[in-house]
Amino acid sequence: MQDFTDKVAVITGAASGVGKQVALRLARAGAKVVLADIEPNALEAAVSDVKAAGGTAIGHVTDVSKREAVDALRDRALAEYGKVNIVINNAGVGGGGGPTIWDTPEKAYRWAMDVNFFGPLNGILSFMPTLIAQGEDALMASTSSGAGIVFPPSGAAYSASKAALIALMEVLAYQLQFSGTKVRAAILFPGPHVVDTNLFSSHRNLQKEYDDPAIASGAGINNVDEFQAAMKMLIGHEVPLTQPEDFAEEVYQSILRDDFYILPLTDKTKDAIRKRYDDMIERRQPAIPDMM
């Protein structure tokens, strides 16, 4: 997609972090943006920021884990702008839980899957018929994570949900190629380092059906500073961070190139990915990745 003028982009998880910065970047390129998020006050502020920067934007409070809420988001975008050209299923949660799979409450897995996997699936089911019927160039994208490729030794709920999303989006890309439609797919992997976002405090928006003390506590991590302190205890040093606006520029440039994998990498992460697939081919026990 080379021209964003008057294109309509719908972005979930857009009240902060990567979603907000992608909305700002696409608005600067001429797109009309629909920001969706579960957090009303932050969403209102993000819409104001886009408008203050000269963009055209509306906001719609959306819980992406609910299909009817995503349908309502689609209907609002179409009622406001008459079409949708870009959908970025970006909303996500950390999952939370205990230090091991068996110490993590079942609700943590259901929360992670409902938001991180079924949220993008709802976006595909709701928007794809419209994108195809329009007959125009369009993009269906979703945000995964490097943790869905090379699995860290903790955070199983998050990693499993992001790995499932990679499979979903790859199959979608194949099917769109077979169908001959003008819609294409892309998958975002925020990076190349840990992105400084509110994902660390995603439990602040924990829906009541997933309420559990082990999830609501965020495992003692509520912001990037607490994450860095945990890293220092775990691996002996803090880790490099990527700012959301830097990754948003990567997303913008990747859309211009029609990339599928929007995956900025360091030499360490490249080596870790190669090692993972070498272990698979050679049937070895998986080694703890060195990505930090």
C-alpha positions in Angstrom: 0.0 0.0 0.0 1.7 3.2 -1.2 -0.8 5.9 -0.6 -2.6 6.5 2.7 -4.6 9.6 1.7 -8.2 9.2 2.7 -7.6 5.5 3.6 -9.5 4.4 6.8 -7.5 2.5 9.4 -9.0 0.8 12.4 -6.6 0.1 15.2 -7.4 -1.8 18.5 -5.4 -1.3 21.6 -4.9 2.3 20.4 -5.2 4.3 23.6 -1.5 4.0 24.3 1.8 2.3 23.3 2.2 0.8 19.8 -1.4 1.2 18.9 -1.5 4.9 19.6 1.8 5.6 17.8 0.7 3.6 14.7 -2.5 5.7 14.7 -0.5 8.9 14.9 1.9 7.7 12.1 -0.9 6.7 9.7 -2.8 9.9 10.4 0.3 11.9 9.5 0.4 9.9 6.2 -3.2 11.0 5.4 -5.3 8.2 6.8 -8.4 8.6 8.8 -8.1 6.6 11.9 -10.5 4.8 14.2 -8.9 4.2 17.6 -10.4 1.4 19.7 -9.6 0.5 23.2 -11.1 -0.9 26.4 -9.9 2.1 28.5 -12.3 5.0 27.9 -10.4 7.9 29.4 -7.1 7.0 27.8 -8.8 6.4 24.5 -10.4 9.9 24.6 -7.0 11.4 25.3 -5.4 9.5 22.4 -8.0 10.6 20.0 -7.4 14.2 21.1 -3.6 13.7 20.5 -4.2 12.5 17.0 -6.5 15.5 16.2 -4.0 17.9 17.8 -1.4 16.6 15.5 -3.6 17.4 12.5 -5.1 14.0 12.0 -8.7 12.9 11.5 -9.8 10.4 14.2 -12.6 9.0 16.2 -12.6 6.6 19.2 -14.7 3.7 20.0 -14.6 1.8 23.3 -14.1 -1.9 22.4 -13.5 -5.1 24.3 -12.0 -7.2 21.5 -12.6 -10.5 23.3 -16.3 -10.0 22.5 -17.3 -10.6 18.9 -20.4 -8.3 19.2 -18.1 -5.5 20.4 -15.9 -5.9 17.4 -18.9 -6.0 15.1 -20.1 -2.7 16.7 -16.6 -1.2 16.0 -16.9 -2.2 12.3 -20.3 -0.7 12.1 -19.1 2.6 13.7 -16.2 2.9 11.3 -18.4 2.3 8.3 -21.1 4.7 9.5 -18.5 7.4 10.1 -16.3 7.0 7.0 -18.1 4.6 4.6 -15.2 2.1 4.2 -12.3 0.5 6.0 -8.9 -0.1 4.3 -6.6 -1.2 7.1 -7.4 -3.2 10.3 -4.6 -3.6 12.9 -5.7 -6.0 15.6 -3.2 -4.7 18.2 -5.0 -5.0 21.5 -3.2 -7.4 23.8 -2.6 -8.4 27.5 0.3 -9.9 29.3 -1.6 -12.9 30.7 0.1 -12.9 34.1 -0.1 -15.8 36.5 2.5 -17.9 38.4 6.1 -18.8 37.8 5.2 -22.2 36.2 2.4 -23.5 34.0 0.9 -25.5 36.8 1.0 -22.6 39.2 -0.8 -20.3 36.8 -4.5 -20.1 37.2 -6.6 -21.4 34.2 -8.2 -17.9 34.0 -4.8 -16.5 32.9 -4.7 -18.7 29.9 -8.3 -17.9 29.0 -7.7 -14.2 29.4 -4.6 -14.3 27.2 -6.3 -16.4 24.5 -9.5 -14.4 24.5 -7.7 -11.1 24.0 -4.5 -12.0 22.2 -5.9 -14.7 19.9 -9.7 -14.5 19.7 -9.4 -10.6 19.6 -7.6 -10.7 16.3 -9.8 -13.6 15.1 -12.9 -11.5 15.9 -11.3 -8.7 13.9 -10.8 -11.0 10.9 -14.4 -12.4 11.2 -15.9 -9.0 11.5 -14.0 -7.0 9.0 -12.8 -9.4 6.3 -16.1 -9.7 4.4 -16.2 -5.9 4.1 -12.5 -5.6 3.0 -13.0 -8.2 0.3 -16.3 -6.8 -0.9 -14.9 -3.3 -1.3 -12.5 -4.6 -4.0 -9.8 -2.2 -3.0 -6.2 -2.7 -1.7 -6.6 -3.5 2.0 -4.6 -4.8 4.9 -5.6 -7.2 7.8 -2.8 -7.1 10.4 -2.4 -8.4 13.9 0.2 -7.9 16.6 2.1 -10.9 17.9 5.4 -11.0 19.8 8.8 -12.5 19.7 7.7 -14.5 22.7 5.5 -16.4 20.2 8.5 -17.5 18.2 11.2 -18.1 20.8 9.5 -19.0 24.1 10.9 -17.5 27.3 11.1 -19.8 30.4 8.0 -18.1 31.9 4.8 -16.4 30.8 3.3 -19.5 29.1 -0.2 -18.0 28.7 1.2 -15.0 26.8 3.6 -17.0 24.7 1.0 -19.6 23.8 -1.5 -17.0 22.7 1.0 -15.2 20.5 2.2 -18.4 18.9 -1.3 -19.4 18.1 -1.8 -15.9 16.5 1.2 -16.4 14.2 -0.3 -19.7 12.9 -3.6 -17.9 12.3 -2.1 -15.1 10.4 0.2 -17.3 8.3 -2.8 -19.4 7.2 -4.7 -16.2 6.5 -1.9 -15.0 4.3 -2.0 -18.2 2.3 -5.7 -18.1 1.9 -5.7 -14.5 0.7 -3.1 -15.4 -1.9 -5.3 -18.3 -3.2 -8.4 -16.2 -3.2 -7.1 -13.5 -5.6 -8.5 -10.7 -3.4 -6.7 -7.4 -3.1 -6.6 -7.9 0.7 -3.3 -8.9 2.2 -2.1 -9.9 5.7 0.7 -8.8 7.9 1.8 -9.7 11.4 3.6 -7.3 13.8 6.4 -8.2 16.2 7.1 -5.2 18.3 10.9 -4.7 18.8 13.7 -5.2 18.1 14.0 -4.8 21.9 11.3 -4.9 24.6 8.9 -2.1 23.8 8.2 0.4 26.5 4.4 0.2 26.7 1.6 -0.3 29.2 1.5 -4.1 28.5 3.2 -4.5 31.8 0.1 -3.2 33.5 -2.5 -4.7 31.3 -4.1 -6.3 34.4 -5.4 -2.8 35.2 -8.2 -3.5 32.7 -8.8 -7.1 33.8 -12.4 -8.1 32.9 -14.5 -9.5 35.7 -14.8 -12.9 34.2 -11.0 -13.4 34.5 -10.6 -11.9 38.0 -8.1 -13.9 40.0 -5.6 -12.6 42.6 -2.7 -14.2 40.8 -3.6 -12.3 37.6 -4.8 -9.0 39.2 -1.4 -8.7 41.0 0.5 -8.6 37.7 3.1 -10.9 39.3 4.4 -7.8 41.0 5.2 -6.0 37.7 3.1 -2.9 36.9 5.4 -0.8 34.7 8.6 -0.9 32.7 10.7 0.1 35.7 9.5 -2.9 37.8 10.1 -5.1 34.7 13.7 -3.8 34.5 14.2 -4.4 38.2 13.0 -8.0 37.7 15.4 -8.4 34.8 18.3 -7.2 36.8 17.5 -9.8 39.5 17.0 -12.6 36.9 19.8 -12.0 34.4 22.0 -9.5 36.2 21.3 -6.4 34.0 18.6 -4.3 32.6 17.6 -4.9 29.0 17.5 -2.4 26.0 14.1 -0.8 25.3 12.5 0.2 22.0 10.1 3.2 22.1 6.7 2.7 20.6 7.1 5.5 18.1 10.2 3.9 16.7 8.4 0.6 16.1 5.4 2.6 14.6 7.8 4.0 12.0 8.9 0.4 11.3 5.3 -0.6 10.8 4.6 2.3 8.4 7.7 1.5 6.3 6.8 -2.2 6.3 3.3 -1.5 5.1 4.8 0.6 2.2 6.9 -2.4 1.3 4.0 -4.9 1.6 6.0 -6.9 4.2 4.2 -9.8 5.9 6.5 -10.3 8.9 7.0 -6.9 10.5 9.9 -8.2 12.5 12.8 -6.0 13.4 15.6 -8.2 14.8 18.9 -8.0 16.6 21.8 -10.5 15.9 20.8 -12.1 19.2 17.2 -12.6 18.3 18.2 -13.9 14.8 20.5 -16.5 16.5 17.8 -17.5 18.9 15.2 -18.1 16.2 17.7 -20.2 14.2 18.6 -22.2 17.3 14.9 -22.9 18.0 14.3 -24.3 14.5 17.6 -26.2 14.5 16.6 -27.8 17.8 13.3 -28.8 16.3 14.9 -30.3 13.2 17.4 -32.2 15.3 14.8 -33.3 17.9 16.7 -31.7 20.8 15.3 -30.6 24.0 14.7 -26.8 23.7 17.4 -24.7 25.2 16.6 -21.5 27.2 17.0 -18.7 24.6 19.6 -16.0 25.0 17.7 -12.9 23.7 18.4 -10.3 26.3 
